[in-house]
Amino acid sequence: MTKDEFAALLAEIGGGVEIGIAARRERAAAEQDTLARHDEELWALLCLGDALHQFYRDTLGLVGTAISTITVSPTQSAMANWHLVSFNRFAAAFHLMANGYYFDAMMLARDLWEVALSLAGLRKDIVTLEQLLSLDAGSIAEAEAKSWAIDRTIRKQLIQQNANLSDAAREAIDTFKRLANLATHKSKAHLARNLDRILKKQDILLYPHFDPQSAGVAHNVVSMAAWSLISTLPYLDFALPATEIGWHATYDKVQLAFREGVAPGNVTIQAWPEVIERVFGLQLPGKGQ
């Protein structure tokens, strides 16, 4: 098949010579409408994501500059690069949420949480870099099995056997994981939401749309995952020393923004400051005051 023949085939499938333009315009209009509704009714959802995105970008810029002038270990290099590759996924989660792709944002949040746990496992010497990357595996299947085993080891020590975690914090982690997993596996969370709308005789819309209930859940899940990941940035202290007074002062403000931005009355996210402190080993500003 020639290029022109393939283009003609795609035009037949996609509604004419402007391939797929009608559906693309419909989706763009739906996203814009959803974004506008969020701007009016859930402005903090947008502003928190934008503020964190800028802080994350500025932090990685500082880290990149520092690393170019010092010698780092393989583990330190891996931790920095894990943040580097998480940056766009972090931004994508907030972007998807703002445009009404609530459950897709929650899927990315699950990965951000897993990265945060892996970084904590490295920093707390629970696992080595070689173990985390399964470098000694002889096959893809063995690498996957080893990876799952290492992840279980990290969760066991950071969460399950963590005597400092209260029941409320454990329940918060379980709730986060349950919601994120439901959004990930076979789109069960989105399916359940649609079935609920059917039972209530509400319309099922094809494109993303403003849904306060789903937006609230996604906001909490993405915020908890983002909070966890951002709270591992101090692990890069080899590139962000105490002399970076400006960065550390802004980091304290980031932690304050997370704490002030949590949903009042939501038991799960209200317990998250304890998760941040006792799983990721950080002292939050203002604690005990």
ZANUPA-136751 format. One record per residue (C-alpha): residue number from 1; x, y, z. Coordinates in pm, 1 decimal, decimal comma, padded with zeros to 6 digits, always signed. Layout:
REM residues N
NODE     n         xx         yy         zz
NODE   NUM          X          Y          Z
...
//
This chain:
REM residues 289
NODE     n         xx         yy         zz
NODE     1   +00000,0   +00000,0   +00000,0
NODE     2   +00140,4   +00341,0   -00098,1
NODE     3   +00140,8   +00648,1   +00125,3
NODE     4   -00149,2   +00801,3   -00071,1
NODE     5   -00346,8   +00478,2   -00053,9
NODE     6   -00295,1   +00454,3   +00320,8
NODE     7   -00399,3   +00819,9   +00361,4
NODE     8   -00716,1   +00748,6   +00163,1
NODE     9   -00789,7   +00450,6   +00388,4
NODE    10   -00750,6   +00664,8   +00698,9
NODE    11   -00977,5   +00931,4   +00548,7
NODE    12   -01248,7   +00671,3   +00496,3
NODE    13   -01215,2   +00562,3   +00857,9
NODE    14   -01174,7   +00910,6   +01005,9
NODE    15   -01459,7   +01103,2   +00844,7
NODE    16   -01296,3   +01262,8   +00542,5
NODE    17   -00976,6   +01431,3   +00433,4
NODE    18   -00956,3   +01619,3   +00763,7
NODE    19   -00895,0   +01292,9   +00943,0
NODE    20   -01065,2   +01274,9   +01282,0
NODE    21   -01111,6   +01652,3   +01307,0
NODE    22   -01476,5   +01637,7   +01413,8
NODE    23   -01411,7   +01413,1   +01713,8
NODE    24   -01099,6   +01607,9   +01800,5
NODE    25   -01295,0   +01935,0   +01806,0
NODE    26   -01568,4   +01780,8   +02020,6
NODE    27   -01310,8   +01654,7   +02270,0
NODE    28   -01128,9   +01990,3   +02278,2
NODE    29   -01457,1   +02173,5   +02344,6
NODE    30   -01545,3   +01931,6   +02625,6
NODE    31   -01202,9   +01973,8   +02784,1
NODE    32   -01226,9   +02352,4   +02764,7
NODE    33   -01571,6   +02351,1   +02923,7
NODE    34   -01450,5   +02124,0   +03204,4
NODE    35   -01144,3   +02339,6   +03263,2
NODE    36   -01362,9   +02649,8   +03287,0
NODE    37   -01592,5   +02482,8   +03540,8
NODE    38   -01294,5   +02382,5   +03752,2
NODE    39   -01160,9   +02737,6   +03735,0
NODE    40   -01488,5   +02863,9   +03878,1
NODE    41   -01569,6   +02594,6   +04133,2
NODE    42   -01246,0   +02412,8   +04217,8
NODE    43   -00982,0   +02676,4   +04149,2
NODE    44   -00748,1   +02536,7   +04413,7
NODE    45   -00727,1   +02213,9   +04212,5
NODE    46   -00572,7   +02406,2   +03923,5
NODE    47   -00359,0   +02648,1   +04122,3
NODE    48   -00203,9   +02384,3   +04349,0
NODE    49   -00098,4   +02179,4   +04047,7
NODE    50   +00050,7   +02483,2   +03871,6
NODE    51   +00238,8   +02594,3   +04184,2
NODE    52   +00379,2   +02246,0   +04245,9
NODE    53   +00476,2   +02209,2   +03880,8
NODE    54   +00682,6   +02529,3   +03898,7
NODE    55   +00845,4   +02427,3   +04227,5
NODE    56   +00928,5   +02081,2   +04092,6
NODE    57   +01076,1   +02228,5   +03775,4
NODE    58   +01287,1   +02479,8   +03971,0
NODE    59   +01405,9   +02204,8   +04206,2
NODE    60   +01515,5   +01978,4   +03923,5
NODE    61   +01698,9   +02272,1   +03769,2
NODE    62   +01895,8   +02319,2   +04092,5
NODE    63   +01965,1   +01946,1   +04115,5
NODE    64   +02084,6   +01930,5   +03755,6
NODE    65   +02322,3   +02221,1   +03808,0
NODE    66   +02460,4   +02071,9   +04129,7
NODE    67   +02512,6   +01724,6   +03983,9
NODE    68   +02713,8   +01869,0   +03696,5
NODE    69   +02971,0   +01996,4   +03945,5
NODE    70   +02995,3   +01711,0   +04198,8
NODE    71   +03055,0   +01336,8   +04199,6
NODE    72   +02748,7   +01131,2   +04284,0
NODE    73   +02706,1   +00762,8   +04359,4
NODE    74   +02498,4   +00534,5   +04134,7
NODE    75   +02220,8   +00536,3   +04395,0
NODE    76   +02220,5   +00915,3   +04416,1
NODE    77   +02215,2   +00941,1   +04038,1
NODE    78   +01924,3   +00695,6   +04022,0
NODE    79   +01722,5   +00890,9   +04280,6
NODE    80   +01773,6   +01214,9   +04089,1
NODE    81   +01681,0   +01051,4   +03761,2
NODE    82   +01370,1   +00892,7   +03912,5
NODE    83   +01248,4   +01241,4   +03991,9
NODE    84   +01344,1   +01354,9   +03643,4
NODE    85   +01133,9   +01086,2   +03475,0
NODE    86   +00847,5   +01143,0   +03721,3
NODE    87   +00825,9   +01515,4   +03644,9
NODE    88   +00616,5   +01483,7   +03328,2
NODE    89   +00397,8   +01211,5   +03475,6
NODE    90   +00341,5   +01436,5   +03776,7
NODE    91   +00238,7   +01723,2   +03547,1
NODE    92   +00023,3   +01492,8   +03333,1
NODE    93   -00174,5   +01376,8   +03637,4
NODE    94   -00273,8   +01733,3   +03726,7
NODE    95   -00339,0   +01818,9   +03360,1
NODE    96   -00566,9   +01520,4   +03311,4
NODE    97   -00753,7   +01595,9   +03632,6
NODE    98   -00805,6   +01960,7   +03537,3
NODE    99   -00946,9   +01857,9   +03198,1
NODE   100   -01191,9   +01604,8   +03339,8
NODE   101   -00996,4   +01282,1   +03296,0
NODE   102   -01037,4   +01206,7   +03663,4
NODE   103   -00979,5   +00831,7   +03663,0
NODE   104   -00684,5   +00851,6   +03423,4
NODE   105   -00522,6   +01101,2   +03660,3
NODE   106   -00572,2   +00854,5   +03944,8
NODE   107   -00392,7   +00585,8   +03742,2
NODE   108   -00086,4   +00808,9   +03720,0
NODE   109   -00116,9   +00892,9   +04090,1
NODE   110   -00072,3   +00525,4   +04171,5
NODE   111   +00262,2   +00523,2   +03989,7
NODE   112   +00379,1   +00842,2   +04163,5
NODE   113   +00306,1   +00673,6   +04496,7
NODE   114   +00504,5   +00364,7   +04397,2
NODE   115   +00801,3   +00579,5   +04293,6
NODE   116   +00789,4   +00763,3   +04627,2
NODE   117   +00794,9   +00432,4   +04816,0
NODE   118   +01088,3   +00309,9   +04606,4
NODE   119   +01283,7   +00627,1   +04678,3
NODE   120   +01210,7   +00589,7   +05049,8
NODE   121   +01325,1   +00229,3   +05034,5
NODE   122   +01654,8   +00338,5   +04882,1
NODE   123   +01711,4   +00628,4   +05119,2
NODE   124   +01631,2   +00423,2   +05429,2
NODE   125   +01858,6   +00138,2   +05312,1
NODE   126   +01570,6   -00109,0   +05298,7
NODE   127   +01681,6   -00217,3   +04952,2
NODE   128   +01980,5   -00156,7   +04727,9
NODE   129   +01966,8   -00008,0   +04381,3
NODE   130   +02068,5   -00342,5   +04233,2
NODE   131   +01777,6   -00514,1   +04409,1
NODE   132   +01529,4   -00243,4   +04310,5
NODE   133   +01626,8   -00270,8   +03943,3
NODE   134   +01652,2   -00652,6   +03952,5
NODE   135   +01989,7   -00630,3   +03780,5
NODE   136   +02074,6   -00993,5   +03856,5
NODE   137   +01762,1   -01135,2   +03691,4
NODE   138   +01819,6   -01383,8   +03413,1
NODE   139   +01492,0   -01327,5   +03229,9
NODE   140   +01202,7   -01084,0   +03201,7
NODE   141   +00981,4   -01314,2   +03407,2
NODE   142   +01243,3   -01340,5   +03681,0
NODE   143   +01291,7   -00961,3   +03679,7
NODE   144   +00917,9   -00909,0   +03726,0
NODE   145   +00903,4   -01161,1   +04010,9
NODE   146   +01202,4   -01001,2   +04183,4
NODE   147   +01053,2   -00654,2   +04136,0
NODE   148   +00725,6   -00756,6   +04299,1
NODE   149   +00916,1   -00918,4   +04588,1
NODE   150   +01126,5   -00605,2   +04644,5
NODE   151   +00815,8   -00384,1   +04636,0
NODE   152   +00655,4   -00609,0   +04899,4
NODE   153   +00968,2   -00577,6   +05115,2
NODE   154   +00953,9   -00197,6   +05094,2
NODE   155   +00581,8   -00183,1   +05178,6
NODE   156   +00629,5   -00429,9   +05462,4
NODE   157   +00896,9   -00223,1   +05636,0
NODE   158   +00764,1   +00123,5   +05559,3
NODE   159   +00397,3   +00049,8   +05626,8
NODE   160   +00296,8   -00292,4   +05755,5
NODE   161   +00567,2   -00324,5   +06022,8
NODE   162   +00588,3   +00048,3   +06095,0
NODE   163   +00496,9   +00068,4   +06462,9
NODE   164   +00477,4   +00449,5   +06444,4
NODE   165   +00177,4   +00447,4   +06212,2
NODE   166   -00163,8   +00492,9   +06371,2
NODE   167   -00470,9   +00298,9   +06264,3
NODE   168   -00601,3   +00615,0   +06096,7
NODE   169   -00286,4   +00645,6   +05885,9
NODE   170   -00299,1   +00278,1   +05786,0
NODE   171   -00663,3   +00315,4   +05688,0
NODE   172   -00575,9   +00624,5   +05484,4
NODE   173   -00309,4   +00431,8   +05291,1
NODE   174   -00549,4   +00141,9   +05231,6
NODE   175   -00818,0   +00379,8   +05105,8
NODE   176   -00573,3   +00554,5   +04873,0
NODE   177   -00452,9   +00223,3   +04730,9
NODE   178   -00806,6   +00092,0   +04688,1
NODE   179   -00920,0   +00399,3   +04494,4
NODE   180   -00606,9   +00413,1   +04278,9
NODE   181   -00626,2   +00041,0   +04202,4
NODE   182   -00995,1   +00063,6   +04110,2
NODE   183   -00912,3   +00341,3   +03865,4
NODE   184   -00625,8   +00136,8   +03719,0
NODE   185   -00753,7   -00219,0   +03685,2
NODE   186   -01006,3   -00259,0   +03402,4
NODE   187   -01131,8   +00097,3   +03463,4
NODE   188   -01353,2   -00032,8   +03744,0
NODE   189   -01387,4   +00304,9   +03917,9
NODE   190   -01502,0   +00479,1   +03599,3
NODE   191   -01737,5   +00191,9   +03519,5
NODE   192   -01889,0   +00207,0   +03867,3
NODE   193   -01941,2   +00583,1   +03831,6
NODE   194   -02124,3   +00534,4   +03500,8
NODE   195   -02343,1   +00259,7   +03645,8
NODE   196   -02430,1   +00489,1   +03934,6
NODE   197   -02535,6   +00759,5   +03689,1
NODE   198   -02751,0   +00508,9   +03502,4
NODE   199   -02928,2   +00406,3   +03822,9
NODE   200   -02992,8   +00774,0   +03895,8
NODE   201   -03125,9   +00818,7   +03539,2
NODE   202   -02849,5   +01067,1   +03457,3
NODE   203   -02689,6   +01105,0   +03116,4
NODE   204   -02369,6   +00915,4   +03033,6
NODE   205   -02144,4   +01155,9   +02846,7
NODE   206   -01887,4   +01036,1   +02595,3
NODE   207   -01628,6   +01307,4   +02648,7
NODE   208   -01477,5   +01436,9   +02973,1
NODE   209   -01706,2   +01664,0   +03169,3
NODE   210   -01724,0   +01840,8   +03502,0
NODE   211   -01827,7   +01595,7   +03772,7
NODE   212   -01791,3   +01735,1   +04126,5
NODE   213   -01801,1   +01392,0   +04290,2
NODE   214   -01532,3   +01237,7   +04069,1
NODE   215   -01329,9   +01560,2   +04077,2
NODE   216   -01323,0   +01552,7   +04455,9
NODE   217   -01203,0   +01193,7   +04468,5
NODE   218   -00939,4   +01248,5   +04199,7
NODE   219   -00818,8   +01566,8   +04365,8
NODE   220   -00761,7   +01383,1   +04692,5
NODE   221   -00589,7   +01082,5   +04533,5
NODE   222   -00361,4   +01290,8   +04310,2
NODE   223   -00281,6   +01529,4   +04596,1
NODE   224   -00184,1   +01243,6   +04828,5
NODE   225   +00041,3   +01087,7   +04564,4
NODE   226   +00196,1   +01421,2   +04468,7
NODE   227   +00252,1   +01506,1   +04835,5
NODE   228   +00431,9   +01174,7   +04883,5
NODE   229   +00657,1   +01220,9   +04580,7
NODE   230   +00741,7   +01584,0   +04654,1
NODE   231   +00825,9   +01484,9   +05012,0
NODE   232   +01110,7   +01268,3   +04883,2
NODE   233   +01290,9   +01566,6   +04728,5
NODE   234   +01495,1   +01622,5   +05049,0
NODE   235   +01646,9   +01279,3   +04981,2
NODE   236   +01847,4   +01466,8   +04716,3
NODE   237   +02033,7   +01656,0   +04988,7
NODE   238   +02361,4   +01579,3   +04812,7
NODE   239   +02241,2   +01830,1   +04548,7
NODE   240   +02017,8   +02042,6   +04774,4
NODE   241   +02240,1   +02115,6   +05077,2
NODE   242   +02132,7   +02318,5   +05377,8
NODE   243   +02309,4   +02618,2   +05223,5
NODE   244   +02028,8   +02631,4   +04964,0
NODE   245   +01831,3   +02836,9   +05213,1
NODE   246   +01585,4   +02965,8   +04955,0
NODE   247   +01492,3   +02617,8   +04838,4
NODE   248   +01440,3   +02482,8   +05189,3
NODE   249   +01224,0   +02782,8   +05282,5
NODE   250   +01006,9   +02725,7   +04974,6
NODE   251   +00987,8   +02353,0   +05048,1
NODE   252   +00845,4   +02434,0   +05391,5
NODE   253   +00582,4   +02648,0   +05219,7
NODE   254   +00500,7   +02359,5   +04985,5
NODE   255   +00436,9   +02135,2   +05284,1
NODE   256   +00217,1   +02405,0   +05436,2
NODE   257   +00022,1   +02438,0   +05109,7
NODE   258   -00044,3   +02063,3   +05108,6
NODE   259   -00163,2   +02070,7   +05467,6
NODE   260   -00388,1   +02372,7   +05415,2
NODE   261   -00520,9   +02235,8   +05087,5
NODE   262   -00647,6   +01903,3   +05220,3
NODE   263   -01020,9   +01848,1   +05213,2
NODE   264   -01176,6   +01939,1   +05550,1
NODE   265   -01372,7   +01653,7   +05700,0
NODE   266   -01213,5   +01390,5   +05475,3
NODE   267   -01070,5   +01135,0   +05718,0
NODE   268   -00837,4   +00978,7   +05462,8
NODE   269   -00654,0   +01288,6   +05351,9
NODE   270   -00661,3   +01441,9   +05700,2
NODE   271   -00440,5   +01151,0   +05811,6
NODE   272   -00191,6   +01203,0   +05528,4
NODE   273   +00044,1   +01438,9   +05717,1
NODE   274   +00117,4   +01146,3   +05949,1
NODE   275   +00187,6   +00924,3   +05647,9
NODE   276   +00428,7   +01182,8   +05511,0
NODE   277   +00613,0   +01213,9   +05841,3
NODE   278   +00626,2   +00850,7   +05947,0
NODE   279   +00660,3   +00670,8   +05614,1
NODE   280   +00884,8   +00918,0   +05436,4
NODE   281   +01059,2   +01035,7   +05752,2
NODE   282   +01002,1   +01409,0   +05734,0
NODE   283   +00912,4   +01659,7   +06002,9
NODE   284   +00634,9   +01885,2   +05879,6
NODE   285   +00654,0   +02256,9   +05953,8
NODE   286   +00442,2   +02377,7   +06241,3
NODE   287   +00390,7   +02033,3   +06392,2
NODE   288   +00321,4   +02050,4   +06762,0
NODE   289   +00254,0   +02421,9   +06756,0
//
